[in-house]
Amino acid sequence: MANVTLTINGQKVSVPEGITVLEAAQSHGFFVPTFCYEKDLTAPGACRICVVEIKGMRNLPPSCVTTVTPGMEIETESPAVFEARKTILELLVANHPLDCMTCEKSGSCKLQDYAYRYGVTSPTRFEGDKHKFAVDDSNPYVFRDLNKCILCGKCVATCRAVSDRNVIDFAFRGFNTKIATFMDTELKDSSCVYCNRCVAICPVGALSDKNMTGKGRGWELDKKEVTCTFCDAGCKFDVNYRDGKVVGVTANSAASGRPLCLKGRLGTEFMNNPDKTALPLINKDGEFVETSWEEALGIGPIVEKINALKK
């Protein structure tokens, strides 16, 4: 693939032809905020927080859907760009619940981070109504508070990326627009299988994993990537540790592949189960009794032959 040369913040760079301005900027270490964009998913260009200034263009185009061209001169943090992003954030904050101190996403919320970066305080210069959507606490796995939703659409995109899934989508119009299941039912009454792709990709506190609630802020957790062994799919996920103790698992990629099924996500609960046994149990005459791993896996005769050969 051929390369094109362009200028970003006064620095000449060479990038592959056909990529977006956002990808070009990020590949060379320039910060550009994003809400609706996610690598490997669609880039709808809806939130406009990633706008940049390009010489020769009247307006500030969204960088996630603007393709690079030779000789392009881009500014990612010009005064016009800074003011535009601040205005967008102020409009979002005007409708957003400001309960950051008790929100599960505090410390790992993009809206919170960007508001700090661009100096957005409350109250903003805009007056806005707050949503009064009913909180969906109907299931034991995902907590949904659509009053905090910024309608970035990433949860819709990642759900749609799975064949035959497409559980949620945009519903209603105007200020009443929200992310809903078919017929706007609770999540427990939908076809959701609780894979938590939507939770992993949500940039704010609209979606949270109940299994991780109250177990620590993002900066308090250490993460280690492992491969799930519950089946042959080989999904990768992050084991979350706090003070050296496993507190839960989270999907490390919601954009592509199979991030984590319900069994894989809840499997760590066995580690802290006080009734767990060191050896497997098998049913003998209607009663579960401890046995060896060789017998449980049906490889006893094979192990005996191997041991005999060793002698």
N, C-alpha and C positions, 0 to 999 in steps of 0.2 A: 504494500500500500504506500502511495506517495505521501510525502510530508508537505505541509504548508508552513510558512513563516508568518508570524503575527506578533503584535506587541501587547503585553499585558502589564499594566501599571508601569509603563516606561521600560520594561524589560523585553527584549526580543527573545522569542521562544519558537521552537519547531515542534509541531504536533502532527499526528496522523490526519490525513484528509478525511473529511466526513464526520468527525466527532463534533460534539457540541461545545459551546463556549464554556459551559460549566465543567465538562470533563477536561478541557484544556487547562482551565484555571486550577482545578484540583490536582491535576497531574504535575503541576509545577509549584505546588505548595501555597497557592493563593486561596484564602478563605472566601467562600460564598455560602451564605445560609440557605437551607432548603427545608421545606415542609412536605410538599406533595411528591417530590422526586425521590425515587429509590432505584439504585442500580439494579439492573436485570428486570425491572418492572417498567410499566409505561411512564412517560413523563408528560403529564397533562398540561403543564404550564399554568395551573389554576391559581396557586397561592400568591404568585408574583413576588415572593420574598427574595428570589434569586436574581432580581433585575440587575443589570449592569449598564454602563454607559459605553456606547460604541460610536466612535467618530463617524459623522455623516448620517446617523440615524436621528430622527427627530425625537422619538420616544425612547424610553428605557425598556429594552426587550428582555424577556425572561431568558436567562442563560441556558436553562435546561432544554429548551426547544429551538435554540438558535444555533445554526451550523457555522463552523468557522470558515472563513474565506481568506485567501492570501492577502497580506498587507493590512489586515484588520487591526485597529487600535482600540483596545479595551481598557476601561477603568472599572475596577471592582469595588472601590471604596471612595469614589469622588463625592463631593458635597451633595450633588443631586441624588446620587445613589443612596447615600446615608440618610437623607431626608425622606426619600421614598420608602425605604425599609422601615424607618421609624414610624411613619404614618400608617403603614400596613399593620405594624405591631400594635399601635395605639387603637386601631379599629378592632383588632382581635381582642385586646385586653378589655375594651369597653363592654364586650358581651360575655367575658369569661369570669367564672367564679374565682375569687382571689383567696382561696384557702390553701395556699402553697405550704403553710407550716404543717398541715396534717395530710396533704396529698401524698399518696404512695409514690408518685413520680418525681417528687421534689429532689433536685440534685441531678436528675437525668431527663429533665423536661426541656425540649427545644424552645418552647415559648418562653419559659423562665430564663434560659440562658441568653436568648436573643434580646429579651427585654433588658437584661442587665447590660449587655454589650452596647445597645443603642440608646441607653438612658431613658427607657420608658418607665414612668412611674404612674401610680394610681392616686387620685383620679386622673384620667387623661383629658385632653382638650375636647374629646368627643363624649357625649352622653349616650349610653346605650342600654337597652333593656337586657335583663338576664333571662336565659331560658329557664323554664320550669318543667322540663321533661321528667317523667317518672324514672327513678333509678331502677335498673334491671338487676335484681339480686336473686333471680329465680333459679339459678343453677349453682352447683357446688364448685365450679371451676373458673368462670370468668365474671368479673364485676364490671358492669357497664354504667357509666355516668355520662350520658350524652350532653349534659349541660356543659361539660368541659371539652366537647368535640369541636375542632376547628375546621371540619369538613375538608381535610386534605385529600381524602379518598384513598389513602394507601391501604387501609384495611379491606376496602372493596376490591382493589386491584390484586392484592395477594390472595384473597379468597377466590377470585375469578381465575387466578392462574392455575388452580388445581382442577383437573378434569372432573366434570360432573358435580362440582361443589357450588359455587356462586350463591352462597347463602344470604348475603347482605348486599344492599345497593342504596343509592340515594332515593329518598322518598319526600313527597310534599314539595312546597315551593317557598321562596322568599325566606323570611325570618324563621319559618317553621320547618325548613329543610333539615333533615336528619338522616343518619344511617339506620336503616331498618331491615328487618327480615321480611319475608313474604307475608303480606297482610298485617305487617307491623305487630307480630306476636312476640312474646318473650322468647329469649334465646333457647330456653328449655323445650319450647314447643316447635322449634324449627328443625331443620335437617343438619344443624351444626354438630360436628363431631369433637369439638373442643381441642383442635390441634394447636390452638394458641398462636397461629401465624399472625392474626390480627393484633393480638396483645403484644407480640414481639416487635411489631413494626409501628405501633402507635407512637407518635412523637410527643404526646401530652398524656394527661392522666385520665382520659376518657375510658380506657380499657386497662384492667389490671388483673394479674394472676392471683386468685384467692389463695393458692398454695404458698405464695411468697409474701402475702400480706403481713406486715408487722415484723418481718424477719430481718430487716435491715435496709438502709438507704443504699443507693448504688455505689457510693464511695466507700461504704463499709464492707463491701463484699469482694472477695477474691474469686476469680473465675479460672477454670481449667477446662479446656476442650477435650471431650472424650467421644468415643463412638459407642452408640447404644448396642447392646447385645441381646435384646429381647427378641429380635427377629433378624432375618437376613437382609433387611433394607439398608442397614449400615448408616442410619441417621447420625449426624453429629450434633452434639448439644454442649452447653456449658454447665459444669457442676459449680454451684455457688457455695463458697465457704465464708463463714464468719467466725473469727477467733479460732480457726482451725477445724471447725465443725461444719459438716454438710448441712445446709439449710434448705436446699431445693435445687432444681435444675431449670434452665431457660433455653429457649431456642437461640442459636447463634446466627441463624440466617432465616429470615422469613420471606425473602424474595425468591429464592430458587430451591428446588429439591423438596425433600420431605423434612421439615424442620424438627418435628417431634410429635409423636402420637400420645394419646392419653396414658397408655401403659408406660411408655418411656418416661413421661414427665412425672408420674406418680410413683415410679419404681423405687425411688430413694427412700420412701417412707418405711420400707422394710428394714432399712439400716438401723432405725431408731425404735423398732418394734420390740417391746420388752418380752414378747412371747416367741420371738424368733429362735430357731434351733440351729446349732452348728452343723448338724447333719440333715440330709433330706428325709422326708417322710413318704412312705408308701402304704397303700391300703392292703392290709393282710387280715383276711377273715372279718372284714367290715370295720376294722380299727386301724387308724394311722399310727405307724410305729417308725422309729428311727432306723435307718439302714445306711449302708455305705454308698458312696457316690457311684461305685462300679455297678452295684446292683440296681440303683435307681436309674442309671443311664443304660442299663442292659448290656454292659460291656464286661461283665465279670469273667466270662470264659476267655475273652480276648486278653484280659490282663493276666489271667492264670497262665496262658500260653506264653506270653512275653516273659513272665517271671521264670517259667520253666526253661526257656531258651537262655536266659541270663545265667542260670545255674550250670 
